């Protein structure tokens, strides 16, 4: 059985469900937003309706929809009073937006390691890296798995730090005791970029725990201009992050699909995790008991290094899986190995060697981690098992080449 990349027959010849998913509902919503005659959020109702529904689902006081997830973090940091000279602790294993948003407002990102099971930020590493200029923590709910928010909240309270959740992967996630992302009293930032669990191509949102923070978030995302202003008052240096009514209309429909899609992904992810565990070739992200609802933005795993065998080339494995019809991707780089992380404002109490030494889990993930696109979990059980079949096939052939 030759690998597909070498001319053999692929495991999958039928495509997985497409992404993004859409239908007549999105078309109807776009026409509704078109015919309301007001395409700007300040005069239409699509943004307001979507914000209210999204906040309610996540247990938050309110929300403000913005143009993308990166600017959502920037605005949340500003609304929380974080700025030039402040340090913000972030996980080293995350997308660059988590740290770049800090740099964009003049703050410094301090990268720390993640836990080996959930791949979420390690509370012990957070505690060990608090310094005199530390003002905030940005935990990332990696691949949709909720962070240990109870431990992080205790640390933040003890050291008078702000928490801003990066929930770009975590639409609809719920944690300990069925707690929603909006129930932790902190700002939380979402992305609606094309890969995300809900999408309008681009877009973002900030969940707000109270009216005061919602007003600040609005201000920084509305060119510094208060709601209802008619005399061009711009009270802070903000930006134009407003979302169009068309995008908000699409997202309202996408939100209505989320719970059902999450149920399917959770079922198939459990099946895939159990199957991969029996194979013993890879290690999947662990879903802890505290992760009441895990929406599975991607399915994340690492290649195992088996006794007596040389490690497989992760990039080669990804290429082979793609050829077998599996939508596979390399996982993130470590933040500190990305050149822009060291552009000003850059950490002064960390250097590259220190980051590498203190982040073994991140190093392992960056070298051995693989994503499977979450659309592959929206099929039936056989579709899901094909992922495991392809992994076993690729492993067998690549291991036999040496």
C-alpha positions, -999 to 999 in steps of 0.1 A, spaced: 0 0 0 20 29 -14 17 64 2 -5 88 -18 23 113 -19 43 86 -38 15 78 -63 -6 54 -42 -43 55 -35 -52 80 -7 -71 69 23 -97 96 16 -110 102 -19 -142 118 -7 -137 154 6 -145 162 42 -174 186 49 -165 221 35 -156 251 55 -170 276 61 -205 260 62 -234 281 51 -268 279 35 -300 297 28 -300 312 63 -269 332 57 -282 344 24 -315 355 40 -295 373 67 -274 392 42 -305 403 23 -321 413 56 -291 435 65 -290 449 29 -327 459 29 -326 475 64 -310 503 44 -284 509 71 -251 491 66 -232 508 94 -234 495 130 -242 529 144 -276 529 125 -284 492 119 -294 465 143 -275 434 132 -244 441 153 -265 448 184 -286 417 180 -255 395 174 -236 410 204 -266 404 227 -270 368 216 -233 360 218 -229 376 252 -259 356 265 -245 323 253 -212 329 270 -226 342 303 -213 378 298 -228 412 306 -223 425 271 -201 424 240 -187 446 213 -181 432 178 -150 443 160 -131 439 127 -109 410 137 -95 390 167 -61 408 168 -76 442 172 -100 428 198 -71 420 221 -55 454 214 -87 472 224 -93 450 254 -58 457 267 -63 495 263 -97 493 280 -81 475 309 -55 503 312 -25 483 299 0 504 279 36 514 273 61 499 297 37 473 311 44 436 309 18 410 299 24 373 305 13 351 275 17 315 266 47 308 243 26 283 223 0 305 206 -6 324 174 15 356 171 -16 379 176 -15 372 213 19 388 218 17 412 188 -14 429 202 7 437 233 35 452 213 11 472 192 0 492 223 35 496 236 34 467 262 59 439 264 49 402 261 66 378 285 63 342 270 59 313 294 54 276 289 22 256 286 9 225 303 18 192 287 -17 178 287 -41 206 278 -14 228 261 -29 258 279 -8 283 298 8 268 329 -3 287 361 30 278 378 49 293 350 28 324 352 35 327 389 72 323 384 74 350 358 55 378 376 78 409 378 75 444 391 61 456 357 36 428 352 1 441 348 -18 414 329 -21 378 319 -35 366 286 -45 329 289 -53 312 255 -79 285 255 -58 264 232 -78 245 205 -109 253 224 -99 237 257 -106 261 286 -75 271 307 -73 266 344 -92 298 351 -96 292 388 -59 290 394 -52 320 371 -79 340 388 -63 333 422 -29 344 409 -44 376 393 -62 385 425 -32 379 447 -9 401 425 -35 426 413 -32 416 377 -57 419 349 -69 388 330 -78 391 293 -89 358 279 -78 350 243 -108 329 233 -101 329 195 -104 291 195 -131 287 221 -165 297 208 -191 281 231 -165 265 254 -174 260 290 -151 251 319 -153 240 355 -188 234 368 -202 244 334 -189 279 336 -190 301 305 -161 322 293 -181 354 302 -186 343 338 -150 350 351 -153 387 355 -127 395 328 -127 407 292 -125 379 266 -115 382 230 -128 361 201 -119 358 164 -142 351 134 -114 347 109 -121 322 81 -107 291 99 -125 298 132 -155 278 146 -178 307 135 -168 330 107 -177 359 85 -143 356 67 -129 381 92 -143 396 124 -138 396 162 -155 404 194 -148 415 230 -169 400 258 -173 425 287 -181 417 323 -198 451 331 -211 483 316 -181 503 325 -157 481 306 -181 478 277 -181 516 274 -143 517 274 -141 489 248 -166 508 226 -147 540 230 -113 525 219 -130 507 190 -150 537 178 -122 561 171 -123 573 207 -157 587 202 -185 582 228 -218 567 218 -243 593 207 -216 620 201 -226 646 175 -198 672 180 -167 651 171 -155 645 206 -126 620 206 -117 614 243 -91 587 238 -67 576 210 -87 548 196 -91 531 163 -119 522 139 -126 486 147 -163 486 139 -178 455 122 -201 459 92 -238 450 94 -233 424 67 -207 405 87 -227 407 119 -257 393 100 -237 363 89 -223 357 123 -257 357 139 -266 327 117 -232 311 124 -239 313 161 -272 294 156 -252 265 141 -225 264 169 -241 242 195 -251 214 171 -217 215 154 -200 214 188 -219 182 198 -208 165 166 -172 175 170 -171 164 206 -184 130 198 -160 125 169 -131 139 188 -137 114 217 -138 86 191 -106 98 175 -88 103 208 -96 68 220 -86 52 186 -53 71 186 -45 62 222 -49 25 212 -25 29 183 1 46 205 17 65 175 6 100 186 -5 118 217 -37 139 215 -44 170 235 -60 158 268 -95 169 276 -97 173 313 -128 168 334 -130 205 339 -135 211 302 -173 207 304 -177 218 267 -147 215 244 -157 229 209 -125 216 192 -110 243 171 -88 218 153 -78 185 167 -43 188 181 -17 161 187 20 154 188 40 126 172 54 100 196 90 92 196 90 54 198 118 34 214 144 22 190 131 44 162 144 77 149 119 105 151 97 110 121 100 143 102 69 162 114 67 183 82 70 152 60 42 136 80 19 166 74 26 166 37 18 128 36 -14 133 55 -26 160 32 -19 137 2 -40 110 19 -69 135 20 -66 146 56 -67 184 62 -35 185 83 -13 214 93 19 221 112 12 235 147 24 270 158 59 281 162 71 291 196 65 328 199 101 336 209 114 319 177 95 344 156 117 375 147 90 401 153 86 389 189 120 405 196 112 438 179 105 467 202 89 467 227 107 434 234 114 416 267 145 427 285 144 401 313 142 372 288 164 362 259 161 335 233 182 309 252 163 315 284 130 311 266 141 278 250 153 264 283 122 274 303 96 262 277 102 225 270 65 218 262 63 246 237 96 235 221 82 200 217 48 212 203 65 235 178 86 207 165 62 177 168 27 192 168 1 187 141 -34 201 137 -63 184 119 -89 210 107 -121 209 127 -142 204 96 -129 168 95 -148 162 128 -181 172 113 -186 140 93 -197 105 104 -177 81 125 -161 64 95 -149 98 83 -133 103 117 -117 69 118 -101 76 84 -79 101 102 -65 74 124 -61 51 94 -41 77 75 -19 84 105 -11 47 109 -4 43 72 19 73 70 37 62 102 42 27 89 57 38 56 79 66 69 92 44 98 100 17 72 120 41 50 148 43 76 
